[in-house]
Protein backbone atom coordinates (compact mmCIF):
# COMPACT_ATOMS: atom_id res chain seq x y z
CA UNK A 1 0.00 0.00 0.00
CA UNK A 2 1.31 3.44 -0.94
CA UNK A 3 1.42 5.57 2.23
CA UNK A 4 2.48 8.76 0.44
CA UNK A 5 -1.09 9.51 -0.66
CA UNK A 6 -4.54 9.02 0.80
CA UNK A 7 -6.56 6.03 -0.30
CA UNK A 8 -10.03 6.74 -1.67
CA UNK A 9 -11.80 5.48 1.49
CA UNK A 10 -9.47 7.59 3.69
CA UNK A 11 -10.12 10.64 1.54
CA UNK A 12 -13.91 10.26 1.57
CA UNK A 13 -13.90 9.84 5.35
CA UNK A 14 -11.83 13.01 5.62
CA UNK A 15 -14.00 14.87 3.13
CA UNK A 16 -17.15 13.93 5.03
CA UNK A 17 -15.61 15.39 8.17
CA UNK A 18 -14.43 18.56 6.38
CA UNK A 19 -17.94 19.19 5.06
CA UNK A 20 -19.25 19.28 8.64
CA UNK A 21 -16.85 22.08 9.63
CA UNK A 22 -18.76 25.36 9.57
CA UNK A 23 -17.16 28.28 7.77
CA UNK A 24 -14.50 26.12 6.12
CA UNK A 25 -13.75 26.67 2.45
CA UNK A 26 -13.21 23.32 0.75
CA UNK A 27 -13.47 24.37 -2.89
CA UNK A 28 -13.07 21.80 -5.64
CA UNK A 29 -12.78 18.29 -4.22
CA UNK A 30 -9.70 17.30 -6.24
CA UNK A 31 -7.84 20.49 -5.28
CA UNK A 32 -8.73 20.03 -1.62
CA UNK A 33 -7.41 16.46 -1.73
CA UNK A 34 -4.17 17.67 -3.32
CA UNK A 35 -3.87 20.28 -0.56
CA UNK A 36 -4.39 17.76 2.25
CA UNK A 37 -1.88 15.38 0.66
CA UNK A 38 0.60 18.26 0.43
CA UNK A 39 0.22 18.94 4.14
CA UNK A 40 0.67 15.24 4.87
CA UNK A 41 3.80 15.21 2.70
CA UNK A 42 5.26 18.08 4.72
CA UNK A 43 4.33 16.37 8.00
CA UNK A 44 5.81 13.03 6.95
CA UNK A 45 9.00 14.38 5.40
CA UNK A 46 9.73 17.17 7.86
CA UNK A 47 10.82 19.32 4.93
CA UNK A 48 10.56 23.08 4.69
CA UNK A 49 7.49 24.44 2.91
CA UNK A 50 9.70 25.78 0.12
CA UNK A 51 10.75 22.20 -0.71
CA UNK A 52 7.19 21.05 -1.40
CA UNK A 53 7.13 19.26 -4.79
CA UNK A 54 5.42 21.25 -7.53
CA UNK A 55 2.91 18.43 -8.07
CA UNK A 56 1.18 19.58 -4.86
CA UNK A 57 0.87 23.18 -6.02
CA UNK A 58 2.72 26.36 -5.13
CA UNK A 59 4.22 26.04 -1.67
CA UNK A 60 3.16 29.52 -0.56
CA UNK A 61 -0.47 28.93 -1.54
CA UNK A 62 -0.49 25.60 0.28
CA UNK A 63 1.12 27.18 3.35
CA UNK A 64 -1.37 30.06 3.49
CA UNK A 65 -4.32 27.67 3.34
CA UNK A 66 -2.68 25.47 5.98
CA UNK A 67 -2.26 28.53 8.24
CA UNK A 68 -5.93 29.51 7.76
CA UNK A 69 -7.06 26.02 8.72
CA UNK A 70 -4.79 26.20 11.78
CA UNK A 71 -6.44 29.43 12.92
CA UNK A 72 -9.87 27.87 12.45
CA UNK A 73 -8.89 24.83 14.50
CA UNK A 74 -9.52 22.37 11.67
CA UNK A 75 -6.42 20.27 12.32
CA UNK A 76 -7.22 19.86 16.02
CA UNK A 77 -10.79 18.83 15.21
CA UNK A 78 -9.50 16.45 12.56
CA UNK A 79 -7.05 14.86 14.98
CA UNK A 80 -9.81 14.40 17.56
CA UNK A 81 -12.09 12.83 14.94
CA UNK A 82 -9.35 10.57 13.57
CA UNK A 83 -8.30 9.38 17.02
CA UNK A 84 -11.84 8.09 17.62
CA UNK A 85 -11.42 5.75 14.65
CA UNK A 86 -7.76 4.86 15.02
CA UNK A 87 -6.09 2.40 12.67
CA UNK A 88 -3.21 0.73 14.47
CA UNK A 89 -2.07 -1.17 11.37
CA UNK A 90 0.83 1.22 10.81
CA UNK A 91 1.99 1.61 14.40
CA UNK A 92 5.76 1.64 14.77
CA UNK A 93 7.65 0.61 17.85
CA UNK A 94 11.13 2.00 18.29
CA UNK A 95 13.86 1.98 20.89
CA UNK A 96 11.79 4.13 23.24
CA UNK A 97 9.49 1.14 23.74
CA UNK A 98 11.87 -1.12 25.65
CA UNK A 99 11.53 -2.86 28.94
CA UNK A 100 13.63 -1.36 31.71
CA UNK A 101 16.15 -3.46 33.54
CA UNK A 102 14.56 -4.96 36.71
CA UNK A 103 16.73 -2.83 38.99
CA UNK A 104 15.30 0.29 37.32
CA UNK A 105 11.86 -0.79 38.53
CA UNK A 106 13.02 -1.26 42.12
CA UNK A 107 13.68 -5.02 42.07
CA UNK A 108 15.67 -6.48 44.90
CA UNK A 109 19.39 -6.78 44.20
CA UNK A 110 19.15 -10.43 45.24
CA UNK A 111 16.89 -11.28 42.30
CA UNK A 112 18.64 -9.22 39.60
CA UNK A 113 20.48 -11.44 37.14
CA UNK A 114 18.94 -14.70 38.34
CA UNK A 115 16.86 -16.65 35.83
CA UNK A 116 13.13 -16.60 36.38
CA UNK A 117 11.63 -20.04 36.96
CA UNK A 118 8.08 -20.76 35.84
VEXVEXFI-474146 format. One record per residue (C-alpha): residue in one letter; x, y, z. Coordinates in steps of 0.2 Angstrom, whole numbers. Layout:
VEXVEXFI-474146
(site "A", (X, Y, Z))
...
This chain:
VEXVEXFI-474146
(site "X", (0, 0, 0))
(site "X", (7, 17, -5))
(site "X", (7, 28, 11))
(site "X", (12, 44, 2))
(site "X", (-5, 48, -3))
(site "X", (-23, 45, 4))
(site "X", (-33, 30, -2))
(site "X", (-50, 34, -8))
(site "X", (-59, 27, 7))
(site "X", (-47, 38, 18))
(site "X", (-51, 53, 8))
(site "X", (-70, 51, 8))
(site "X", (-69, 49, 27))
(site "X", (-59, 65, 28))
(site "X", (-70, 74, 16))
(site "X", (-86, 70, 25))
(site "X", (-78, 77, 41))
(site "X", (-72, 93, 32))
(site "X", (-90, 96, 25))
(site "X", (-96, 96, 43))
(site "X", (-84, 110, 48))
(site "X", (-94, 127, 48))
(site "X", (-86, 141, 39))
(site "X", (-72, 131, 31))
(site "X", (-69, 133, 12))
(site "X", (-66, 117, 4))
(site "X", (-67, 122, -14))
(site "X", (-65, 109, -28))
(site "X", (-64, 91, -21))
(site "X", (-48, 86, -31))
(site "X", (-39, 102, -26))
(site "X", (-44, 100, -8))
(site "X", (-37, 82, -9))
(site "X", (-21, 88, -17))
(site "X", (-19, 101, -3))
(site "X", (-22, 89, 11))
(site "X", (-9, 77, 3))
(site "X", (3, 91, 2))
(site "X", (1, 95, 21))
(site "X", (3, 76, 24))
(site "X", (19, 76, 13))
(site "X", (26, 90, 24))
(site "X", (22, 82, 40))
(site "X", (29, 65, 35))
(site "X", (45, 72, 27))
(site "X", (49, 86, 39))
(site "X", (54, 97, 25))
(site "X", (53, 115, 23))
(site "X", (37, 122, 15))
(site "X", (48, 129, 1))
(site "X", (54, 111, -4))
(site "X", (36, 105, -7))
(site "X", (36, 96, -24))
(site "X", (27, 106, -38))
(site "X", (15, 92, -40))
(site "X", (6, 98, -24))
(site "X", (4, 116, -30))
(site "X", (14, 132, -26))
(site "X", (21, 130, -8))
(site "X", (16, 148, -3))
(site "X", (-2, 145, -8))
(site "X", (-2, 128, 1))
(site "X", (6, 136, 17))
(site "X", (-7, 150, 17))
(site "X", (-22, 138, 17))
(site "X", (-13, 127, 30))
(site "X", (-11, 143, 41))
(site "X", (-30, 148, 39))
(site "X", (-35, 130, 44))
(site "X", (-24, 131, 59))
(site "X", (-32, 147, 65))
(site "X", (-49, 139, 62))
(site "X", (-44, 124, 73))
(site "X", (-48, 112, 58))
(site "X", (-32, 101, 62))
(site "X", (-36, 99, 80))
(site "X", (-54, 94, 76))
(site "X", (-48, 82, 63))
(site "X", (-35, 74, 75))
(site "X", (-49, 72, 88))
(site "X", (-60, 64, 75))
(site "X", (-47, 53, 68))
(site "X", (-41, 47, 85))
(site "X", (-59, 40, 88))
(site "X", (-57, 29, 73))
(site "X", (-39, 24, 75))
(site "X", (-30, 12, 63))
(site "X", (-16, 4, 72))
(site "X", (-10, -6, 57))
(site "X", (4, 6, 54))
(site "X", (10, 8, 72))
(site "X", (29, 8, 74))
(site "X", (38, 3, 89))
(site "X", (56, 10, 91))
(site "X", (69, 10, 104))
(site "X", (59, 21, 116))
(site "X", (47, 6, 119))
(site "X", (59, -6, 128))
(site "X", (58, -14, 145))
(site "X", (68, -7, 159))
(site "X", (81, -17, 168))
(site "X", (73, -25, 184))
(site "X", (84, -14, 195))
(site "X", (76, 1, 187))
(site "X", (59, -4, 193))
(site "X", (65, -6, 211))
(site "X", (68, -25, 210))
(site "X", (78, -32, 225))
(site "X", (97, -34, 221))
(site "X", (96, -52, 226))
(site "X", (84, -56, 212))
(site "X", (93, -46, 198))
(site "X", (102, -57, 186))
(site "X", (95, -73, 192))
(site "X", (84, -83, 179))
(site "X", (66, -83, 182))
(site "X", (58, -100, 185))
(site "X", (40, -104, 179))
